[in-house]
Amino acid sequence: MKTLKQHWLDRYQGAATEKLSWFQSQPQPSLNWIRANATLNSAVIDIGAGASVLVDHLLEENYTDISLLDLAGAALQISRQRLGLKAERVIWLTADITQWQPSRTYSLWHDRAVFHFLTSVEDREAYKRALLAGLEIGGTLIMATFALGGPQKCSGLPIVQYDAEKLQAELGDQFELLESLQEQHPTPTGNSQLFNWCLFRRIYSRVKSPNRACPTDKPMPILHI
Ligand SMILES: C[S@@+](CC[C@H](N)C(=O)[O-])C[C@H]1O[C@@H](n2cnc3c(N)ncnc32)[C@H](O)[C@@H]1O
């Protein structure tokens, strides 16, 4: 059986970038939300960036701290070649997000059509561990998945559909939903895919343990001096 990595390598090696179902020539609403929530010096990471042209636009606008992560090195290679010398202004990370341990933090985390592939609880928990380790408190999370009622598969793989409420429940109380919208993405073959887009702010957990000093059911020990 093919590995997940091989699946994605085959997709990128088997067709031109503009023919892939998820291709966007104008990466919106990503760009507008990034402009509104990140300064030109903010650390921005695109998870599962693939060969997306979002990076071209960010470089054009003079963002200075851009990282791209993808499981498929061949996808990143397409962007590297397209960018030429400008590729040196980007940090390239070939990794599986469910196994990745960030070595620094970011102020904006962008994920278009990656989290929705995680159909097991274990993989989603692993992704969230990376997210909490990599996104600073006060940072911005932009996440796009297929919407409820949208396609059930993406690139031939099963996915989980979300609306804003379901994604909020999945991410937990460290994320505050600021905005959400639905988008009909026109694919290169003339179909349409319903996406759910969410903009979150990472916050301190709103739920405080009622028994912070004594987290078990046992009574507080009495110290005899
Ligand atoms: C549907 S494509 C979206 C690409 C890009 N975000 C865009 O909007 O054009 C999904 C991307 O996620 C990558 N991917 C899938 N599973 C991944 C994982 N576990 N870790 C990192 N990248 C992954 C794939 O290689 C692919 O480039």
The ligand as an SDF file (V2000), in Angstrom:
LIG
                    3D

 27 29  0  0  0  0  0  0  0  0999 V2000
   -5.0310   19.7790   -0.5550 C   0  0  0  0  0  0  0  0  0  0  0  0
   -3.3350   20.1690   -0.5200 S   0  0  0  0  0  0  0  0  0  0  0  0
   -3.3750   21.8960   -0.0590 C   0  0  0  0  0  0  0  0  0  0  0  0
   -2.0880   22.5970   -0.3880 C   0  0  0  0  0  0  0  0  0  0  0  0
   -2.0430   24.0790    0.0000 C   0  0  0  0  0  0  0  0  0  0  0  0
   -2.3420   24.2710    1.3960 N   0  0  0  0  0  0  0  0  0  0  0  0
   -2.9840   24.8770   -0.8560 C   0  0  0  0  0  0  0  0  0  0  0  0
   -3.9420   25.4470   -0.3340 O   0  0  0  0  0  0  0  0  0  0  0  0
   -2.7300   24.9540   -2.0700 O   0  0  0  0  0  0  0  0  0  0  0  0
   -2.8210   19.3920    0.9910 C   0  0  0  0  0  0  0  0  0  0  0  0
   -1.3300   19.5470    1.2630 C   0  0  0  0  0  0  0  0  0  0  0  0
   -1.0460   19.0540    2.5530 O   0  0  0  0  0  0  0  0  0  0  0  0
    0.1080   18.2570    2.5240 C   0  0  0  0  0  0  0  0  0  0  0  0
   -0.0450   17.2850    3.6260 N   0  0  0  0  0  0  0  0  0  0  0  0
   -0.9430   16.3010    3.7340 C   0  0  0  0  0  0  0  0  0  0  0  0
   -0.8180   15.6390    4.9030 N   0  0  0  0  0  0  0  0  0  0  0  0
    0.2250   16.2600    5.5510 C   0  0  0  0  0  0  0  0  0  0  0  0
    0.8690   16.0450    6.7870 C   0  0  0  0  0  0  0  0  0  0  0  0
    0.4720   15.0610    7.6110 N   0  0  0  0  0  0  0  0  0  0  0  0
    1.8900   16.8500    7.1450 N   0  0  0  0  0  0  0  0  0  0  0  0
    2.2990   17.8470    6.3060 C   0  0  0  0  0  0  0  0  0  0  0  0
    1.7290   18.0960    5.1250 N   0  0  0  0  0  0  0  0  0  0  0  0
    0.7100   17.3150    4.7390 C   0  0  0  0  0  0  0  0  0  0  0  0
    0.1200   17.6280    1.1470 C   0  0  0  0  0  0  0  0  0  0  0  0
    1.4010   17.2230    0.7330 O   0  0  0  0  0  0  0  0  0  0  0  0
   -0.4500   18.7780    0.3140 C   0  0  0  0  0  0  0  0  0  0  0  0
    0.5810   19.6110   -0.1670 O   0  0  0  0  0  0  0  0  0  0  0  0
  1  2  1  0
  2  3  1  0
  2 10  1  0
  3  4  1  0
  4  5  1  0
  5  6  1  0
  5  7  1  0
  7  8  2  0
  7  9  1  0
 10 11  1  0
 11 12  1  0
 11 26  1  0
 12 13  1  0
 13 14  1  0
 13 24  1  0
 14 15  1  0
 14 23  1  0
 15 16  2  0
 16 17  1  0
 17 18  1  0
 17 23  2  0
 18 19  1  0
 18 20  2  0
 20 21  1  0
 21 22  2  0
 22 23  1  0
 24 25  1  0
 24 26  1  0
 26 27  1  0
M  CHG  2   2   1   9  -1
M  END
$$$$
